[in-house]
């Protein structure tokens, strides 16, 4: 506390035989120490006193609003900070990280808002569902927790508690990063805690694909059990179309229409709204694909797909079917046949990096790929139909 008021004294100093006058201001004793300062002129000294007086009045007015407990608390806080930052800066930092503008928004409320925001943004239904499936368990386990109180430590404990495999952990963490990035923009959290957790390192694996004999069995099973599904199977194997690009289930777009298949130019026009990347692409039709499709050709109308019927075909074929295996078979066989990752990427609507990672398989020789692209239907004339596929030729 300041005990005496400031006073001005004239001070004379001698430098190299010359005398100089200075104005010395004695600000009195502050916290047991004498506070003095020298100025070149009396005007500067008076200005300093005035400033000090105004500051003292302001401090006095503010201090009068504080209780003794407040003053002691402030003194203790300054001791903790050790003058490294101001008390104001420290308080602002605390408020920013512990009481963001989002207030008391809970994880459950934020998840619901996030999913709605993805739908409003125009994300495909299957994309929104994917987010929802990942966040459902997180929403449940957080049970009433506020977003502002969801820390890195809590996320790490949650991930460790479920003992996910590395692939699954990586997938969940990516979803959490997207969720908290959205929440940060909404100011529900001060920072994205999921970003502070490293993504697991996962060994890259080549995808599963069908052998030539398995592809033949799948086509033969479709012919015998559900011939209306032959175009769907053929487009998956020999055009590499994603299942969703053909049937449109859970994607929000219509199925692939026969009008999009140009037999004259041997091109399939996949519209942007049908593709995963929303870019659209033209797929070149192989000679054997044309032969598989021609008996079922229509001027317009959707390519037929029925999940129950397709499961019947798979069961009858006896093959080991994994997700997207027909598309993966196309990618593997196309690259093995033409040895051109760029061309395979164009046909599939993927990146060259993806093709190199997933579809370059040294175990698949070119002779195997040639046998795959030689799979053709054996046709015979039937009343009321130009041709219908009945069997496949043996692989050579």
N, C-alpha and C positions, 0 to 999 in steps of 0.2 A: 504494500500500500504506500502511496506517496505521502510523505510526512511534511514537507515544506514546499513553498511555491518557487517558481523559477525567478532568478535574478540575473541582471546583466552587469558585467564588469569589463572595464577597458584593460586590455593586456598589451604591454609593449614588449616586443622581442627584437633582438639584434642579430642580424645575419650579415657577415662579412663587413662589419663596420656600419651597416645601415640599420636604421630603426624602422620597425613596422608595427602598426597598431592593429590589434585584433579584438573582436567582441567575444568575450567568454560568457557563456550562459551556464549558470548553476541551476540545474533542475531540481535540486534538493536530494534528499535521501530516499531511494526506492529499494524496498526489501533489504534495508541495512547497508546499501551501497550508494556512494556518492555518484551522481550522474552529472557529468559536465561535457560540454561540447563547444568547440571554437568555430567562429564564423569570420569571414573576411570583413564584413561590414555590419554596422548596427542594424541596418534594415533587414538583413538576412536573419539576424538574431531575433529581432522582433517577430518576423514571420514564423520562425521556428517555435517561438513561445506561443503565438496565437494558435498554430496548428496543434501544439501539444495540449493547449487549454481546451480546444474544441474536442480533441480525441479523449481527453480526460472526462469531459462532460458526457460524451457519448458512452464511454465505458461505464461511467457512473450511472447513467440512466439504464443501461442494459444490466449492469450488476445489481441494481436495485430490484430488478424483476426476478432475480435468482435467490433461492433460499440458501441457507448455509449448506444444506445437503447437496444442492446443485453445484455450489462452488467447490465443495470437497470432491464431488464426483468428477468435475472438470479437471481439477488438479491431479487426481489419480489417473485420469485418462491421458493427460499430458505426460505423466511419468511413464506410462506404458509405451506411448509413442516415441519417447525419448527424443523429441524434437525432429524426428525424421520426416514427418508430414504434419500438417496442421490438424487440429482437432476437427475443423470443418470438413476437410478432405476425407478424413477417416470416417466421419459420420455419413457423408454422402456415399462413400463406397459401401458401407454397411447397408444403407437403405436401398441402394441400387440392386444389391445381390440378395437381399432377404425380404424386401417388400416391393417387388416390381409392380408396374402399373396394372398387371392382370389381377392383382388382389388375391382373393382366396379361391380362385378357380381350381377345381379338383382335377385329378388325372382323368377320371371318368367323364367329366364334363368336356374336358379338352379333347379327348379321343372322339367323342360324338361330334364335336364341332369340326375336327380335322377330317373325319370321313365325309361329312357333308360338304366341306370345302373342296375336297377332291372331286366329288360328284359335280359340284357347281362349276369347277374348273374345266370339266369336260373329260375327265379320266374315264376310261372304259369301265363298265360294270365289273369286269373280271379283275381289273386293277384295284378298284375300290374294295372288292371282296378280299383280295390278297392282303391289303393293308389291314382290313378288319379282322381277318383270321389271325394275323400276327399280333395285333394289339389287344385282342380279346382277353388273352391270359394275363397280359401286363395290366390291363384295366382292372381285372378282377383282383389280382394280387396287391395292387396299390390301395384298394379299398378305402376311399375317403381322403387319401393323401393329397395335399395341395401341390400344384405344379411347382410353385416357388420353393418347395421343400424337397423336391426330388433331385438328389445330388448324385455325383459320380459314384460315391461309395454305395448308395442305395441301388443304382443300376448294376454295378459290379456284383453286389450281393445277390441281386435277383437273377442275373445271368448264371452265376455259379450255382445257385440253389437248384436250378432246373437241369444242370449237368447236360447241356446240349452238346451234340457232336460239333466239330469245328465248322462244318458246312452250315448246320442249322444255326449255330451261334452267330455266324457271319451274316446269315440272312436276317435274323432278328435284329441284330445290331444296325444293319442298314436301314431297316424300317424305323427303328427308334431314332436314328439320326435324322431321317426325313421328318418324323413327327416333332422332334424337339426343335428342328430348324424352323418349322412352321410356327411352333409355340413361341420361339424367340421373336419372330416378326410380330406376333400378336402381343409381345411384351408380357407373356405369362411367366417367362423365365428370363433371367438376366443373360444367361449363356446356354449353349447347347452342351449338356453334360455327356451325352453319348459320343460327342466328338473327341472327348478326352480318353476314350477307351479304344485301344488299337483293334483294328479288324484282324481276325485270326489269319494266319498263313495256312492256306489249303493247297494241297497238291492238285495240279490240274489233271483231269482225267479225260481220256478220249471217250466219246459217247458210244453207247451200245448201237449196233446195227444188225440188220438181218443178213444172213447168208443168202446166196442165190437160191438154194433149195428151200429155205424158209420163206423167201419172197414168193416163190412159186406155189408153195403150199397155202399161203395166205390168199393169193389170187384165186386158186382153185377152190378153196373153201368158200370164198365170196360168190363165185360162179354157181356152185352147187347149192349153197344154203340161202343166200340172199343176193341174187344177181343184180338187184337194183343198187347194191353198194359197190359194184365193180368200179364205176367211175371214181367214187370217193377213194377207194384203195389205190387205184392207178395214179390218181393225182398226187396222193401222198408219196408213193414210191418213186414215180418217174418225173414229177414236177417239183417235188420238195415243198409243196404248200403246207403251211401249218394247218393243223386240224381246224383251228378257229377261223382261218382264212377261207376255209371251204364251207363249214356249217354255220359259222356265226354265233354259236351258242355262247351265252354270257359275255358277248363282246359288244352288243348293242347295234350290230349291223346285220344286214340281210345276208343269206347264204350266197355263195358264188353262183352266178347265173350262167346258163349255157350261152347266152349272148356274149359273154366275156371271153369265150373260147373261139378263136379265129382259126378255122381249119385250113383256110387258104394260105394265110401268112404263117401258120403254125406258131401262133403266139397266144398266151393266156394273159389277159389284162386284169391284174389284181389292183383294185381301186385303193386309194390311200386310206379310206375309212376301214378297209378290211385288214390292212397290214398292222403288224405290231409297232413298226416305226412311223406309221402314218405318212409314208413317202410314196407308196404305190410302186409297182414294178411290172415289167413285162417278162414273162417266163417263156423261153423257147421250148417248144414241144419236141421231144425226141420221136423218132420214127415209130418205136414200139408203143409209145404213149398214144399216138394218133390211132394206131390199130386197136388198142384197148378201148378207146373212147368212141370210135365211129359207130359200133353197133347200137350204142345207147344215145346217140346224138339227138338233140332236140333243138328247135329254133329258139326257144326261150324256156324259162323255168329254172328253179333251183336244182343244184346237184343234190341228189337224195342222200340223206344221212339220218340214221336212227340209232341211238346209243344202244338200246336193247338188242337190236338186230346185229350191230357190230360186235357186241360181246358174244353173241351166238357164233358169228364167223370166227372170232378168235379162239373160242373153245373148240370148235370143230377142227381148226387148223393145227392145234397142239403146239403152236410156237410160243416162245417166251416173249411176251410183249411188254415193253416198257414205254414210258411216256415219250411221245414224239419219235418213236423208233422208225417210223416210215420216213419222216423228214431226215432223220439222221442217216438212214440208209442211203437216201438220195445224195446227201452231201458227201458221204464217204466214197460212194461209187462214182460220183461225178468228178471229184478231184482225182481219184485213182485213174479214171479214164483219160482225162484231158490234161492233168498235171498243171493246172492253171488256177491258183487260189483266187485270183481276181475275178475270173469268169464265174467260178463257183459262188463267190460272194455276191455277184450281181444277180445270178439266178435265184439265190436264196434270200436276197434282201438282208444280208448280213455284212459284217466287216471282214476284211482279209485276216485280221488278227483272230477273229472267232473261227474262221475256216482253218487257219494254221493250228489253232489250239485243239479244236474238236475233230476235224475231219481228215487231217493228214495222218494216215495210218500205214506205216511201212509193211504191215502184215497183209494188206490188200494189194495183190498184184494186178497189173493191168489186164491180164487174162481173165481174172475173176470179174473185173468191171465189165469187160467185153461180154462175158456170159450174162451178166445182169442186164445189160442194155439189149441183149438179144432175146429176152423173155417176151414171147409173143403168144397171142391166143391162136388156137386152132379153130377155124370157123366152118360152119356148115349151113346151108340154106334151110330155112324153116318157113312154113306157111305164115304169112302175115308179118314177116320180119325180113329185112334185107339180109342181115347176118346176125348171128349171136355167138358169143364166145362160149365154148364148151370145155376147153382144156388148155393147158399150156404145153408148149414144146419142151422137151427135155433140154436142160442146160448143156451146152457143148464145152 
